[in-house]
Amino acid sequence: MKTESRSRRRGKKAPVYLEEIGDLGIGEALSPDQQRYHEDLFLGRYVKEDLIGMFRDAGIIDVLEAKGYNNLLFKLGRDDQFTSRIFVNFDRDSKDTRLIELVVKEASFRPREVFVKGFEWESLLILKIEWLALQDIKGEFSEKKPRLPGQIYPGLGLLRNIQDVLYRIAASSHKDAIMDIPEYYHSAFIYSHLYSFYSPVDSGRLKAMIRDLGGYRLADVSFAVSLGCLVNEITGLNESWVPSEQIYPISSSVKAYVESKAYKEIEKETADAVRYSIDWARYRYRLERGDADEI
């Protein structure tokens, strides 16, 4: 998933290891009248009241109202036949009152690269998070809650609540997994409590970064990584953050994959083989230049 608030919507991120092979959703066999009807539904199945009920059950509405956001407005839309969005505003439908943006797509994927023998899926049914923004419009950044890359406003603290909604949607439609492609280090770190990288190699790298950089503020580390200040101590070279698929397993097959001995061995071997540090002098220089303001 993305950070909890974003400065602007960006392009959809392409999967690295999983190849999209087909859309899922309402088929072309529907009549024009049926297609027009389904265009008004979230993922072709849910009316607005259904989504409001899910948000309420997940505790999202209670949290928003406790923060002083009343008169909530829910708006559904479609980016295309298989991609749906929901926006939540307060008081009026405007960019400066936008609290939540969620865009998801249903699609079928197959591996471009197989890491563990026995898991050569022909097709995985995925709920892919194309975009997520959770932003506390009235909130302010502070020393205890500093800005993270990609944020204009602080987050709402609703990631687990949104995950409950996503799981309910994905499980009810028999998906194998939920997928996100984290744009920033902190996003991958936060989601690693629930999500696993499809690539055990990428998972091992993340674990090594958490191990070696866990003593520093998450905001500083994430900005440093985004600003090209991550150093591989083994090679002596700077490394960039390369987004790839994190998946939340739903089907027994995907759960077995991320819990398999072979996956864990690759993950551990990768983490053990690398050491990371931050070039703090370079980081301070880039901060002084104002480079972080562009992230």
One Martini backbone bead per residue (centre of mass of N, CA, C, O) as a GRO file, in nm:
protein
  295
    1MET     BB    1   0.103   0.031   0.002
    2LYS     BB    2   0.064   0.343   0.087
    3THR     BB    3   0.072   0.610   0.219
    4GLU     BB    4  -0.146   0.801   0.423
    5SER     BB    5  -0.037   1.039   0.235
    6ARG     BB    6  -0.073   1.248  -0.062
    7SER     BB    7   0.002   1.487  -0.296
    8ARG     BB    8  -0.052   1.287  -0.545
    9ARG     BB    9  -0.138   1.129  -0.812
   10ARG     BB   10  -0.002   0.849  -0.964
   11GLY     BB   11   0.115   0.619  -1.135
   12LYS     BB   12   0.085   0.312  -1.208
   13LYS     BB   13   0.225   0.026  -1.083
   14ALA     BB   14   0.432  -0.212  -1.195
   15PRO     BB   15   0.488  -0.518  -1.196
   16VAL     BB   16   0.763  -0.748  -1.166
   17TYR     BB   17   0.682  -1.077  -1.106
   18LEU     BB   18   0.389  -1.013  -1.209
   19GLU     BB   19   0.161  -1.102  -1.465
   20GLU     BB   20  -0.081  -0.967  -1.644
   21ILE     BB   21  -0.366  -1.171  -1.798
   22GLY     BB   22  -0.640  -1.047  -1.662
   23ASP     BB   23  -0.950  -0.949  -1.617
   24LEU     BB   24  -1.189  -0.880  -1.362
   25GLY     BB   25  -1.552  -0.911  -1.389
   26ILE     BB   26  -1.760  -0.766  -1.593
   27GLY     BB   27  -1.869  -0.879  -1.873
   28GLU     BB   28  -1.944  -0.843  -2.221
   29ALA     BB   29  -2.228  -1.005  -2.210
   30LEU     BB   30  -2.358  -0.768  -2.129
   31SER     BB   31  -2.576  -0.547  -2.153
   32PRO     BB   32  -2.593  -0.215  -2.177
   33ASP     BB   33  -2.777  -0.183  -1.929
   34GLN     BB   34  -2.606  -0.356  -1.738
   35GLN     BB   35  -2.343  -0.196  -1.763
   36ARG     BB   36  -2.457   0.070  -1.652
   37TYR     BB   37  -2.526  -0.045  -1.376
   38HIS     BB   38  -2.236  -0.154  -1.295
   39GLU     BB   39  -2.092   0.128  -1.305
   40ASP     BB   40  -2.236   0.205  -1.014
   41LEU     BB   41  -2.046  -0.015  -0.901
   42PHE     BB   42  -1.836  -0.163  -0.687
   43LEU     BB   43  -1.699  -0.398  -0.875
   44GLY     BB   44  -2.005  -0.467  -0.971
   45ARG     BB   45  -2.149  -0.510  -0.650
   46TYR     BB   46  -2.141  -0.229  -0.488
   47VAL     BB   47  -2.295  -0.015  -0.306
   48LYS     BB   48  -2.261   0.251  -0.110
   49GLU     BB   49  -2.389   0.120   0.146
   50ASP     BB   50  -2.191  -0.114   0.162
   51LEU     BB   51  -1.934   0.055   0.215
   52ILE     BB   52  -2.032   0.200   0.465
   53GLY     BB   53  -2.066  -0.059   0.630
   54MET     BB   54  -1.768  -0.146   0.619
   55PHE     BB   55  -1.651   0.108   0.750
   56ARG     BB   56  -1.808   0.079   1.011
   57ASP     BB   57  -1.715  -0.211   1.094
   58ALA     BB   58  -1.398  -0.107   1.088
   59GLY     BB   59  -1.407   0.194   1.241
   60ILE     BB   60  -1.376   0.450   1.056
   61ILE     BB   61  -1.606   0.644   1.132
   62ASP     BB   62  -1.536   0.675   1.430
   63VAL     BB   63  -1.257   0.801   1.388
   64LEU     BB   64  -1.342   1.047   1.222
   65GLU     BB   65  -1.542   1.165   1.432
   66ALA     BB   66  -1.328   1.188   1.664
   67LYS     BB   67  -1.165   1.407   1.472
   68GLY     BB   68  -1.417   1.596   1.350
   69TYR     BB   69  -1.553   1.423   1.110
   70ASN     BB   70  -1.835   1.523   0.958
   71ASN     BB   71  -2.036   1.482   0.714
   72LEU     BB   72  -2.001   1.232   0.533
   73LEU     BB   73  -1.873   1.163   0.197
   74PHE     BB   74  -1.964   0.927  -0.053
   75LYS     BB   75  -1.774   0.823  -0.354
   76LEU     BB   76  -1.825   0.664  -0.654
   77GLY     BB   77  -1.611   0.493  -0.907
   78ARG     BB   78  -1.469   0.460  -1.247
   79ASP     BB   79  -1.189   0.396  -1.448
   80ASP     BB   80  -1.295   0.111  -1.528
   81GLN     BB   81  -1.431  -0.201  -1.554
   82PHE     BB   82  -1.200  -0.304  -1.309
   83THR     BB   83  -1.191  -0.007  -1.172
   84SER     BB   84  -1.226   0.125  -0.843
   85ARG     BB   85  -1.368   0.400  -0.642
   86ILE     BB   86  -1.324   0.578  -0.320
   87PHE     BB   87  -1.453   0.870  -0.164
   88VAL     BB   88  -1.378   1.074   0.134
   89ASN     BB   89  -1.560   1.333   0.280
   90PHE     BB   90  -1.618   1.660   0.428
   91ASP     BB   91  -1.912   1.857   0.385
   92ARG     BB   92  -1.750   1.845   0.094
   93ASP     BB   93  -1.671   1.814  -0.255
   94SER     BB   94  -1.322   1.830  -0.208
   95LYS     BB   95  -0.985   1.832  -0.199
   96ASP     BB   96  -0.980   1.989   0.097
   97THR     BB   97  -1.183   1.725   0.212
   98ARG     BB   98  -1.000   1.483   0.171
   99LEU     BB   99  -0.945   1.162   0.334
  100ILE     BB  100  -1.022   0.933   0.112
  101GLU     BB  101  -0.843   0.705  -0.116
  102LEU     BB  102  -0.969   0.429  -0.323
  103VAL     BB  103  -0.797   0.202  -0.553
  104VAL     BB  104  -0.915  -0.085  -0.737
  105LYS     BB  105  -0.823  -0.413  -0.881
  106GLU     BB  106  -0.923  -0.675  -1.092
  107ALA     BB  107  -0.702  -0.964  -1.143
  108SER     BB  108  -0.482  -1.165  -1.338
  109PHE     BB  109  -0.196  -1.367  -1.244
  110ARG     BB  110   0.151  -1.447  -1.325
  111PRO     BB  111   0.457  -1.563  -1.309
  112ARG     BB  112   0.776  -1.459  -1.417
  113GLU     BB  113   0.895  -1.566  -1.139
  114VAL     BB  114   1.039  -1.849  -0.977
  115PHE     BB  115   1.139  -1.933  -0.637
  116VAL     BB  116   0.943  -2.188  -0.578
  117LYS     BB  117   0.899  -2.498  -0.591
  118GLY     BB  118   0.545  -2.562  -0.661
  119PHE     BB  119   0.476  -2.233  -0.748
  120GLU     BB  120   0.339  -2.251  -1.065
  121TRP     BB  121   0.124  -2.050  -1.148
  122GLU     BB  122  -0.125  -1.978  -1.385
  123SER     BB  123  -0.321  -1.832  -1.163
  124LEU     BB  124  -0.403  -1.520  -0.995
  125LEU     BB  125  -0.634  -1.377  -0.781
  126ILE     BB  126  -0.651  -1.016  -0.766
  127LEU     BB  127  -0.632  -0.744  -0.535
  128LYS     BB  128  -0.541  -0.426  -0.645
  129ILE     BB  129  -0.361  -0.156  -0.528
  130GLU     BB  130  -0.345   0.156  -0.683
  131TRP     BB  131  -0.470   0.341  -0.440
  132LEU     BB  132  -0.379   0.523  -0.125
  133ALA     BB  133  -0.548   0.764   0.093
  134LEU     BB  134  -0.473   0.893   0.433
  135GLN     BB  135  -0.598   1.211   0.559
  136ASP     BB  136  -0.527   1.469   0.799
  137ILE     BB  137  -0.627   1.778   0.736
  138LYS     BB  138  -0.606   1.894   1.051
  139GLY     BB  139  -0.332   1.808   1.080
  140GLU     BB  140   0.004   1.787   1.230
  141PHE     BB  141   0.323   1.801   1.233
  142SER     BB  142   0.587   1.641   1.430
  143GLU     BB  143   0.826   1.502   1.612
  144LYS     BB  144   0.641   1.241   1.660
  145LYS     BB  145   0.496   1.326   1.359
  146PRO     BB  146   0.643   1.305   1.087
  147ARG     BB  147   0.713   1.335   0.777
  148LEU     BB  148   0.657   1.151   0.490
  149PRO     BB  149   0.692   1.033   0.206
  150GLY     BB  150   0.419   1.185   0.016
  151GLN     BB  151   0.334   1.400   0.224
  152ILE     BB  152   0.108   1.660   0.352
  153TYR     BB  153  -0.044   1.485   0.554
  154PRO     BB  154  -0.132   1.320   0.797
  155GLY     BB  155  -0.235   1.043   0.913
  156LEU     BB  156  -0.516   0.835   1.048
  157GLY     BB  157  -0.471   0.534   1.152
  158LEU     BB  158  -0.625   0.317   0.912
  159LEU     BB  159  -0.488   0.064   0.787
  160ARG     BB  160  -0.626  -0.178   0.932
  161ASN     BB  161  -0.912  -0.099   0.857
  162ILE     BB  162  -0.875  -0.113   0.551
  163GLN     BB  163  -0.789  -0.408   0.550
  164ASP     BB  164  -1.063  -0.518   0.633
  165VAL     BB  165  -1.206  -0.430   0.375
  166LEU     BB  166  -1.026  -0.573   0.168
  167TYR     BB  167  -1.068  -0.858   0.276
  168ARG     BB  168  -1.371  -0.872   0.239
  169ILE     BB  169  -1.366  -0.835  -0.067
  170ALA     BB  170  -1.164  -1.064  -0.145
  171ALA     BB  171  -1.295  -1.310   0.000
  172SER     BB  172  -1.587  -1.285  -0.132
  173SER     BB  173  -1.424  -1.320  -0.435
  174HIS     BB  174  -1.193  -1.540  -0.426
  175LYS     BB  175  -0.914  -1.455  -0.361
  176ASP     BB  176  -0.566  -1.506  -0.322
  177ALA     BB  177  -0.500  -1.185  -0.308
  178ILE     BB  178  -0.335  -0.896  -0.201
  179MET     BB  179  -0.200  -0.603  -0.371
  180ASP     BB  180   0.115  -0.423  -0.341
  181ILE     BB  181   0.331  -0.129  -0.433
  182PRO     BB  182   0.580   0.009  -0.268
  183GLU     BB  183   0.728   0.326  -0.301
  184TYR     BB  184   0.832   0.301  -0.003
  185TYR     BB  185   0.995   0.198   0.268
  186HIS     BB  186   0.777   0.257   0.488
  187SER     BB  187   0.553   0.100   0.353
  188ALA     BB  188   0.685  -0.180   0.367
  189PHE     BB  189   0.727  -0.182   0.670
  190ILE     BB  190   0.433  -0.153   0.762
  191TYR     BB  191   0.322  -0.403   0.579
  192SER     BB  192   0.504  -0.642   0.696
  193HIS     BB  193   0.295  -0.732   0.921
  194LEU     BB  194   0.098  -0.858   0.671
  195TYR     BB  195   0.293  -0.855   0.437
  196SER     BB  196   0.450  -1.010   0.150
  197PHE     BB  197   0.680  -1.074  -0.056
  198TYR     BB  198   0.700  -1.243  -0.337
  199SER     BB  199   0.997  -1.197  -0.298
  200PRO     BB  200   1.237  -1.334  -0.092
  201VAL     BB  201   1.461  -1.136  -0.159
  202ASP     BB  202   1.312  -0.873  -0.088
  203SER     BB  203   1.248  -0.962   0.199
  204GLY     BB  204   1.545  -0.983   0.293
  205ARG     BB  205   1.620  -0.689   0.245
  206LEU     BB  206   1.417  -0.567   0.438
  207LYS     BB  207   1.516  -0.712   0.693
  208ALA     BB  208   1.798  -0.584   0.682
  209MET     BB  209   1.707  -0.291   0.708
  210ILE     BB  210   1.562  -0.320   0.976
  211ARG     BB  211   1.805  -0.426   1.134
  212ASP     BB  212   2.017  -0.180   1.057
  213LEU     BB  213   1.784   0.082   1.082
  214GLY     BB  214   1.600   0.062   1.353
  215GLY     BB  215   1.749   0.308   1.528
  216TYR     BB  216   1.591   0.494   1.344
  217ARG     BB  217   1.399   0.704   1.203
  218LEU     BB  218   1.173   0.637   0.970
  219ALA     BB  219   1.172   0.907   0.818
  220ASP     BB  220   1.477   0.927   0.770
  221VAL     BB  221   1.516   0.662   0.620
  222SER     BB  222   1.313   0.708   0.390
  223PHE     BB  223   1.444   0.963   0.281
  224ALA     BB  224   1.727   0.848   0.239
  225VAL     BB  225   1.646   0.634   0.036
  226SER     BB  226   1.507   0.834  -0.169
  227LEU     BB  227   1.801   1.007  -0.180
  228GLY     BB  228   2.046   0.790  -0.212
  229CYS     BB  229   2.169   0.688   0.104
  230LEU     BB  230   2.199   0.390   0.054
  231VAL     BB  231   2.424   0.135   0.188
  232ASN     BB  232   2.627  -0.125   0.082
  233GLU     BB  233   2.867  -0.273   0.279
  234ILE     BB  234   2.976  -0.495   0.084
  235THR     BB  235   3.013  -0.303  -0.186
  236GLY     BB  236   2.991   0.028  -0.133
  237LEU     BB  237   2.713   0.086  -0.254
  238ASN     BB  238   2.452   0.235  -0.376
  239GLU     BB  239   2.097   0.205  -0.315
  240SER     BB  240   1.784   0.149  -0.440
  241TRP     BB  241   1.449   0.170  -0.445
  242VAL     BB  242   1.251  -0.125  -0.539
  243PRO     BB  243   0.953  -0.181  -0.635
  244SER     BB  244   0.732  -0.446  -0.518
  245GLU     BB  245   0.545  -0.713  -0.444
  246GLN     BB  246   0.291  -0.720  -0.207
  247ILE     BB  247   0.127  -0.982  -0.013
  248TYR     BB  248  -0.198  -1.095   0.088
  249PRO     BB  249  -0.295  -1.388   0.199
  250ILE     BB  250  -0.578  -1.618   0.133
  251SER     BB  251  -0.502  -1.860   0.013
  252SER     BB  252  -0.353  -2.158   0.082
  253SER     BB  253  -0.132  -2.138  -0.136
  254VAL     BB  254  -0.012  -1.858  -0.057
  255LYS     BB  255   0.042  -1.923   0.235
  256ALA     BB  256   0.239  -2.160   0.178
  257TYR     BB  257   0.451  -1.994   0.033
  258VAL     BB  258   0.532  -1.775   0.264
  259GLU     BB  259   0.570  -2.041   0.475
  260SER     BB  260   0.792  -2.175   0.345
  261LYS     BB  261   1.103  -2.303   0.369
  262ALA     BB  262   1.221  -2.190   0.105
  263TYR     BB  263   1.145  -1.896   0.147
  264LYS     BB  264   1.291  -1.858   0.422
  265GLU     BB  265   1.576  -1.927   0.319
  266ILE     BB  266   1.606  -1.701   0.112
  267GLU     BB  267   1.554  -1.471   0.304
  268LYS     BB  268   1.792  -1.532   0.501
  269GLU     BB  269   2.028  -1.537   0.300
  270THR     BB  270   1.991  -1.246   0.210
  271ALA     BB  271   2.015  -1.103   0.486
  272ASP     BB  272   2.300  -1.229   0.566
  273ALA     BB  273   2.454  -1.100   0.293
  274VAL     BB  274   2.377  -0.813   0.423
  275ARG     BB  275   2.462  -0.458   0.471
  276TYR     BB  276   2.335  -0.154   0.617
  277SER     BB  277   2.347   0.204   0.547
  278ILE     BB  278   2.385   0.556   0.609
  279ASP     BB  279   2.457   0.857   0.444
  280TRP     BB  280   2.444   1.126   0.643
  281ALA     BB  281   2.598   1.346   0.491
  282ARG     BB  282   2.431   1.331   0.233
  283TYR     BB  283   2.159   1.377   0.364
  284ARG     BB  284   2.213   1.662   0.476
  285TYR     BB  285   2.277   1.789   0.204
  286ARG     BB  286   1.996   1.732   0.074
  287LEU     BB  287   1.834   1.887   0.281
  288GLU     BB  288   1.971   2.167   0.234
  289ARG     BB  289   1.867   2.166  -0.074
  290GLY     BB  290   1.553   2.053  -0.063
  291ASP     BB  291   1.488   1.758  -0.174
  292ALA     BB  292   1.258   1.657   0.023
  293ASP     BB  293   1.031   1.853  -0.087
  294GLU     BB  294   0.989   1.660  -0.358
  295ILE     BB  295   0.861   1.394  -0.183
   0.00000   0.00000   0.00000
